[in-house]
């Protein structure tokens, strides 16, 4: 099957990115299943490891989901003892999320499986192409954030 844009410059980049994301998400879901995690749960643990104290709204934006879906997902992680909620220091209506030690341990166990699967998917790519792909994604993410703020 030929992908739109594969052989010409008429392809819509956002469609191609979505197609890659959906394929990678399915592959990563298979890996995470053994840990009892979904991709959004793994992403949340990863984000909270780097940015503890995120609100549900921030998690929802970062995961590309609704606030309600993020709240339900966080509730599942909380029920398993992987995250905890605490009152937000400046917004009495909001809560901050933090990974518990059990959540950080789950992340440490799951990350190697995710990385291994990503490496399998990238196996046919040269190191230069891998680096260029990562650089492109970082620059595009930054451009999108700038546009959101502008």
MOCOR-V366677 format. One record per residue. N is the residue number from 0. RES is the residue in three letters. SS is DSSP state (H for helix, E for strand, L for the rest). Layout:
BEGIN
n=N res=RES ss=SS
n=N res=RES ss=SS
END
This chain:
BEGIN
n=0 res=UNK ss=L
n=1 res=UNK ss=L
n=2 res=UNK ss=L
n=3 res=UNK ss=L
n=4 res=UNK ss=L
n=5 res=UNK ss=L
n=6 res=UNK ss=L
n=7 res=UNK ss=L
n=8 res=UNK ss=L
n=9 res=UNK ss=L
n=10 res=UNK ss=L
n=11 res=UNK ss=L
n=12 res=UNK ss=H
n=13 res=UNK ss=H
n=14 res=UNK ss=H
n=15 res=UNK ss=H
n=16 res=UNK ss=H
n=17 res=UNK ss=H
n=18 res=UNK ss=H
n=19 res=UNK ss=H
n=20 res=UNK ss=H
n=21 res=UNK ss=H
n=22 res=UNK ss=H
n=23 res=UNK ss=H
n=24 res=UNK ss=H
n=25 res=UNK ss=H
n=26 res=UNK ss=H
n=27 res=UNK ss=H
n=28 res=UNK ss=H
n=29 res=UNK ss=H
n=30 res=UNK ss=H
n=31 res=UNK ss=H
n=32 res=UNK ss=H
n=33 res=UNK ss=L
n=34 res=UNK ss=L
n=35 res=UNK ss=L
n=36 res=UNK ss=L
n=37 res=UNK ss=L
n=38 res=UNK ss=H
n=39 res=UNK ss=H
n=40 res=UNK ss=H
n=41 res=UNK ss=H
n=42 res=UNK ss=H
n=43 res=UNK ss=H
n=44 res=UNK ss=H
n=45 res=UNK ss=H
n=46 res=UNK ss=H
n=47 res=UNK ss=H
n=48 res=UNK ss=H
n=49 res=UNK ss=H
n=50 res=UNK ss=L
n=51 res=UNK ss=L
n=52 res=UNK ss=L
n=53 res=UNK ss=E
n=54 res=UNK ss=E
n=55 res=UNK ss=H
n=56 res=UNK ss=H
n=57 res=UNK ss=H
n=58 res=UNK ss=H
n=59 res=UNK ss=H
n=60 res=UNK ss=H
n=61 res=UNK ss=H
n=62 res=UNK ss=H
n=63 res=UNK ss=L
n=64 res=UNK ss=L
n=65 res=UNK ss=L
n=66 res=UNK ss=H
n=67 res=UNK ss=H
n=68 res=UNK ss=H
n=69 res=UNK ss=H
n=70 res=UNK ss=H
n=71 res=UNK ss=H
n=72 res=UNK ss=H
n=73 res=UNK ss=H
n=74 res=UNK ss=H
n=75 res=UNK ss=H
n=76 res=UNK ss=H
n=77 res=UNK ss=H
n=78 res=UNK ss=H
n=79 res=UNK ss=L
n=80 res=UNK ss=L
n=81 res=UNK ss=L
n=82 res=UNK ss=E
n=83 res=UNK ss=E
n=84 res=UNK ss=E
n=85 res=UNK ss=E
n=86 res=UNK ss=E
n=87 res=UNK ss=L
n=88 res=UNK ss=L
n=89 res=UNK ss=L
n=90 res=UNK ss=L
n=91 res=UNK ss=L
n=92 res=UNK ss=L
n=93 res=UNK ss=L
n=94 res=UNK ss=E
n=95 res=UNK ss=E
n=96 res=UNK ss=E
n=97 res=UNK ss=E
n=98 res=UNK ss=E
n=99 res=UNK ss=L
n=100 res=UNK ss=H
n=101 res=UNK ss=H
n=102 res=UNK ss=H
n=103 res=UNK ss=H
n=104 res=UNK ss=H
n=105 res=UNK ss=H
n=106 res=UNK ss=H
n=107 res=UNK ss=H
n=108 res=UNK ss=H
n=109 res=UNK ss=H
n=110 res=UNK ss=H
n=111 res=UNK ss=H
n=112 res=UNK ss=H
n=113 res=UNK ss=H
n=114 res=UNK ss=H
n=115 res=UNK ss=H
n=116 res=UNK ss=H
n=117 res=UNK ss=H
n=118 res=UNK ss=H
n=119 res=UNK ss=H
n=120 res=UNK ss=H
n=121 res=UNK ss=L
n=122 res=UNK ss=L
n=123 res=UNK ss=L
n=124 res=UNK ss=L
n=125 res=UNK ss=L
n=126 res=UNK ss=H
n=127 res=UNK ss=H
n=128 res=UNK ss=H
n=129 res=UNK ss=H
n=130 res=UNK ss=H
n=131 res=UNK ss=H
n=132 res=UNK ss=H
n=133 res=UNK ss=H
n=134 res=UNK ss=H
n=135 res=UNK ss=H
n=136 res=UNK ss=H
n=137 res=UNK ss=H
n=138 res=UNK ss=H
n=139 res=UNK ss=H
n=140 res=UNK ss=H
n=141 res=UNK ss=H
n=142 res=UNK ss=H
n=143 res=UNK ss=H
n=144 res=UNK ss=H
n=145 res=UNK ss=H
n=146 res=UNK ss=H
n=147 res=UNK ss=H
n=148 res=UNK ss=H
n=149 res=UNK ss=L
END
